[in-house]
Amino acid sequence: MKLLFATLLLCGFALASPAPKQDRCTNAVFLGDSITDAFDNGNGAPVWQQFYAPIGAINTGVGGDRTTTIIDRINNQGIIDGLGAHVAVLKIGTNDLSGGVPETTVAQNIGQILNLIKDKNRGVKILLLGILPRNGVDIHNRIRNVNAIIRGYADNLSVFYLDMEAQFQGDAIGTVPTDLFYDGLHLTLRGYEVWAETMNTQFFNLVNNPICP
C-alpha cells in the first residue's frame, strides 16, 4: 500500500495514507522516507521482523517523503494520531537536500516535526537519527551541515540524537560501502542490520521506560 501511495504521489494523484492503528499505546513509530519504508517493506524486513514487529512497532515511512511531506501527513492525514507511542524514530531530510532545499530550512522543518510528534503523543521519547551519508562529496557535506544543526535539538529528556555516519561512510567523504548501500542511497539487508546494531541499545533503553497517556 505504501508503494502504491508513493507511485500515485509521483504521478500527481492525492491519496490518503492507510489509517494508523488508533487508541492504543504502541511501543514505537518510525517516520521517514524510502529508506525507512523499506525497513519493514523491503530489504530490511528480516531485521524488522526480528526486532521491531514483536514490540508492535508501526512504520509510517513513504518513498519520496521530504520534511514538508511528513509535516503535511501528520497535520492533515493523522498518521500518528491516537498511537500513544512510547518512542518515535525520525530519520528524514535526504530527499530535501537532493531537491536543493537549503540546509537551514531542512533543519528547521525537522524541528517542526519533533514538535508535532510531541504534540500528538504526550510523553513520547523521540530518537532523532542523523541523515545517512550518500554518494557525492557536495551532498555529503550538506548532510553534515544539517546533522550539525539537528544534533542541537537533543535535550536527552524527550529528544535523543544518534549519528550513524561512522558506521555508514565509505573510505572517503562522498562514498558509501557497497555492502551497505545497493545504489549509493538505499540500504541492503546488511545496511539494515548495521542500522539495528547501531541503534538498538539506545532504542530499547527508551522503549523499556515507557510513558503512556
Steps between C-alpha positions, in 0.01 A plus 500: 500500500783738584661425163171579327472827690849604397434409135177697484660794677774514238234490229322799649209323669400562860438194710450479873741279692365186659332586829732439794403271782309715745441526872772276629844542647750364253866464580644684202422685181753557221476805274706560188542454127568201275793387715269472799217357288717209386581407859178299521402504134821410318861402565474567871197278561692212667656745746165667565335165567777406741511816709211739441192303393498307832459826696218629280702764317324690221682623190356812335791552258411579138732507202575851379399670822661829593473692824208700364319182395523356849376829648200483268428135573514560876279808482252396233506119479534412868777246448593496871168601657390279786814285515613601847849394393773444757772575246509669160794447266548779246745496209421747221659759276702332227231562234481866600873539447503322164213732401704811579330602826739713711655325799358749749150447365534122527618533860217740587245262352643210700459712813137558406446125455642436847249744649213340308596152621505623860166675457338183361651255752524630855811375679658355187875455482639590158812339359617742232739339254748695295460489124705212364795574271460436129712508187620845393733739683274806478188332635699319768628838623146637496383199701770574755384861521141396577612239751715759678188712552249232595726335757437816700130409529586216738428577866542137613162529670248479218729516194808281457742518207691224325749562219583189299743657253799304632321172436378592149776713347744357248876544494466864392237770532237465230534123484300225670570126536347291224412222743278744691354701209389341173476829308690753708183604684274205591601224737570133448397241757845539656437875517187444706688259722759770568222753566351268761840414651580870535161614630359217708667563835379860511165411344410222741616702800231751401237236425559335837413823681158575349259777583149444367214753510 
